[in-house]
Amino acid sequence: MKYTAIINDKVYGVEVGANNTVVINGQVHKVDFRSIDGNAQYSLLLDNTSWEALVDRNGDEYRILIGGELNIVVVQDERTRKMAKAEGAHAVMIGEAIIKAPMPGLVRGVVSVGEQVVAKQGVVILEAMKMENELRTPRAGIVKEVRVKAGDSVEQGQVLVVIK
Amino acid sequence: MFKKVLIANRGEIAVRVLRACRELGLQTVAVFSEVDRNALHVRYADEAYCIGPAPARDSYLRIDRIIDVAMRARAEAIHPGYGFLAENDEFARACAEAGLIFIGPPPQVMQKMGDKIEARRTVSRQGVPVVPGTYEPLRDEEMLAAAKQVGFPLFVKAAAGGGGKGMRRVETIEDLPSAIARARSEAESAFGDGTLYLERIVKPARHIEFQILADARGNVIHLGERECSIQRRHQKMVEEAPSVALDDKLREKMGKAAVAAAKAAGYVNAGTIEFLLDKERNFYFLEMNTRLQVEHPVTELVTGIDIVKEQLRIASGRPLSYQQQDVQQRGWAIECRITAEDPYNGFLPSTGKIISLHEPTGPGVRLESALFEGFEVSLYYDPLIAKLCVWGPDRAAAIMRMKRALSEYKILGIATSIPFHQRLFQSTSFIGGVFDTTFLDERFTLEPGGSEEVEKVAAIIAALLTHDRRQHALSIPPPTRSTRGGWKRFGAWEGLR
């Protein structure tokens, strides 16, 4: 089965074959791949070279930590690759950016509706773990909705601000 | 010596103090909040008492409840660890009033040095160089006037501050009013005191601190320096002893100044004098920490002196076990502060249950940790969860050993700072010892990605996992979706090969 692994705009074609082999960049490798703890810890012997990885998956996106290096990998097979192409890769740029609370905490400050923001600008200050944490918008736009005010306690995942 | 000690703290430092007490044959009493019932310090202590709900102000900061437990348990002394009440002179006074020995400096000394403005005055009177700035509590408009004298860029700092809280860097006079307002509000909420002072930014500079031991008979010695320049937004991330920036001559000079500063304060017990060292090797007193430091193990590793045991001996009225000439630094030690923060997500705090834990061991490795599988890292307390320390005969060996230990360290269930430390120990500037306090914030970035070889391996792993999911999807219902922020359980059903 052929897969496309995309890391940082770089595309790797990986073919998973029979008899514990993979083909990448036209080269055949022998693989012995095991889950260590039934959770996130994996061991890979790639042609007898030993690798350890911590893996977190969200849908088709894998966050793979190897020796402190984080690789964010999106995997597509032929079908999902075509679907993604049809949807267009620019959806993220023209859609809304929704700023959610990454953890429970206390809102210390927030932008106002109608405010113009630039990419990576702080839009919410969330106090948690004794520290004030600045939540930033991934993209520029106008603040469309502000669903919290300073002093509010918020739950993890709660929508705080919508940028359009 | 007293026979029973209460440890008014939690986490890895409570465990560290418990261990010292155990090794001295002392009985131990732990206190804990409702969420810490299963914590290691509760289980390691001889006795443990619940002192209230999770928020620190309802438990670990409740002086009345802690004193009450000490009386009930018939403890004779209290060790505050660091953080919480460690630099609270009111607590030290309450201990004295209850007839308990506070394992730390006398309350009036703590108060004097805890007020950073007063501390600056006290040591400068003894001829110890101090960072240029203000020496009086000032109102906002007075600060604006004084700022022009101090010069920009400068720091606005909280007189009661520490750990980077209530502190703002200011580039121009226009930014000063808002910085003062933010620093004041942060200082008021963190310390209950909004008094601020200004300090010129000495830059580039290294943060070098000296460990002090002082007994009640007036003997004061230093245990050499610690290099603490590796800071992220004024939070120390890595510390080492000794420092590449010092030679024997400078070490002796700074050590003498540190001892003079401690003597000026009338200091007793373990404390730390923090200095800034500029490029021309001028040093300036920054502040004194009137407690045990997080990074005390690196000093212990190179001197062989157990600082916590010395604290206990000093508090019981004994003289120092060492004289200055007994103190020798041997080899090199490094500490990494392992925090529950996601370095690939702006160091946002990470919470959750530890689902799997593998700790490094082997030659020259010392781990101070309070983690175990099943432990819940909560939002209530400091994100520091462990300290990984190594010793080597020289700096290069210590660095290689730390890299080895970090690669063995596996904490699953929360994001940790371990990947940050691994990347830092690959940095040529760090390895070369070429850094100052601005290094992390200005010249070190942590972005996803890395070497081509690792990238290829990641691609293979992702493809293998996807392949396996596709194969199993035909017969087994899909697992619950994993969410970002933790290493979620999903491998179990995959049963790879």
Chai-1 contact restraints between the chains, C-beta under 6 A:
chainA,res_idxA,chainB,res_idxB,connection_type,confidence,min_distance_angstrom,max_distance_angstrom,comment,restraint_id
A,M1,B,H467,contact,1.0,0.0,6.0,A-B,restraint_1
A,Y3,B,A463,contact,1.0,0.0,6.0,A-B,restraint_2
A,Y3,B,T466,contact,1.0,0.0,6.0,A-B,restraint_3
A,A5,B,A459,contact,1.0,0.0,6.0,A-B,restraint_4
A,A5,B,A462,contact,1.0,0.0,6.0,A-B,restraint_5
A,A5,B,A463,contact,1.0,0.0,6.0,A-B,restraint_6
A,I7,B,E455,contact,1.0,0.0,6.0,A-B,restraint_7
A,N8,B,G449,contact,1.0,0.0,6.0,A-B,restraint_8
A,Y12,B,A459,contact,1.0,0.0,6.0,A-B,restraint_9
A,V14,B,A459,contact,1.0,0.0,6.0,A-B,restraint_10
A,V14,B,I460,contact,1.0,0.0,6.0,A-B,restraint_11
A,V14,B,A463,contact,1.0,0.0,6.0,A-B,restraint_12
A,V16,B,A463,contact,1.0,0.0,6.0,A-B,restraint_13
A,V16,B,H467,contact,1.0,0.0,6.0,A-B,restraint_14
A,V22,B,I460,contact,1.0,0.0,6.0,A-B,restraint_15
A,F33,B,L464,contact,1.0,0.0,6.0,A-B,restraint_16
A,F33,B,L496,contact,1.0,0.0,6.0,A-B,restraint_17
A,S35,B,G491,contact,1.0,0.0,6.0,A-B,restraint_18
A,S35,B,L496,contact,1.0,0.0,6.0,A-B,restraint_19
A,D37,B,S356,contact,1.0,0.0,6.0,A-B,restraint_20
A,G38,B,G491,contact,1.0,0.0,6.0,A-B,restraint_21
A,G38,B,A492,contact,1.0,0.0,6.0,A-B,restraint_22
A,N39,B,I355,contact,1.0,0.0,6.0,A-B,restraint_23
A,N39,B,S356,contact,1.0,0.0,6.0,A-B,restraint_24
A,N39,B,L412,contact,1.0,0.0,6.0,A-B,restraint_25
A,N39,B,R489,contact,1.0,0.0,6.0,A-B,restraint_26
A,N39,B,G491,contact,1.0,0.0,6.0,A-B,restraint_27
A,A40,B,L412,contact,1.0,0.0,6.0,A-B,restraint_28
A,A40,B,W487,contact,1.0,0.0,6.0,A-B,restraint_29
A,W51,B,V457,contact,1.0,0.0,6.0,A-B,restraint_30
A,A53,B,I461,contact,1.0,0.0,6.0,A-B,restraint_31
A,L54,B,W487,contact,1.0,0.0,6.0,A-B,restraint_32
A,D56,B,W487,contact,1.0,0.0,6.0,A-B,restraint_33
A,R57,B,S482,contact,1.0,0.0,6.0,A-B,restraint_34
A,R57,B,F490,contact,1.0,0.0,6.0,A-B,restraint_35
A,N58,B,S482,contact,1.0,0.0,6.0,A-B,restraint_36
A,N58,B,R484,contact,1.0,0.0,6.0,A-B,restraint_37
A,Y62,B,A462,contact,1.0,0.0,6.0,A-B,restraint_38
A,I64,B,A458,contact,1.0,0.0,6.0,A-B,restraint_39
A,I64,B,I461,contact,1.0,0.0,6.0,A-B,restraint_40
A,L65,B,P419,contact,1.0,0.0,6.0,A-B,restraint_41
A,I66,B,V454,contact,1.0,0.0,6.0,A-B,restraint_42
A,G67,B,Q422,contact,1.0,0.0,6.0,A-B,restraint_43
A,G68,B,P419,contact,1.0,0.0,6.0,A-B,restraint_44
A,G68,B,Q422,contact,1.0,0.0,6.0,A-B,restraint_45
A,G68,B,R423,contact,1.0,0.0,6.0,A-B,restraint_46
A,E69,B,G450,contact,1.0,0.0,6.0,A-B,restraint_47
A,E69,B,V454,contact,1.0,0.0,6.0,A-B,restraint_48
A,L70,B,Y344,contact,1.0,0.0,6.0,A-B,restraint_49
A,L70,B,P448,contact,1.0,0.0,6.0,A-B,restraint_50
A,N71,B,E455,contact,1.0,0.0,6.0,A-B,restraint_51
A,N71,B,A458,contact,1.0,0.0,6.0,A-B,restraint_52
A,I72,B,P448,contact,1.0,0.0,6.0,A-B,restraint_53
A,V73,B,A458,contact,1.0,0.0,6.0,A-B,restraint_54
A,V73,B,A462,contact,1.0,0.0,6.0,A-B,restraint_55
A,V75,B,A462,contact,1.0,0.0,6.0,A-B,restraint_56
A,V75,B,T466,contact,1.0,0.0,6.0,A-B,restraint_57
A,P102,B,L348,contact,1.0,0.0,6.0,A-B,restraint_58
A,A128,B,P349,contact,1.0,0.0,6.0,A-B,restraint_59
A,A128,B,L379,contact,1.0,0.0,6.0,A-B,restraint_60
A,M129,B,P349,contact,1.0,0.0,6.0,A-B,restraint_61
A,M129,B,L379,contact,1.0,0.0,6.0,A-B,restraint_62
A,M129,B,P383,contact,1.0,0.0,6.0,A-B,restraint_63
A,N133,B,L348,contact,1.0,0.0,6.0,A-B,restraint_64
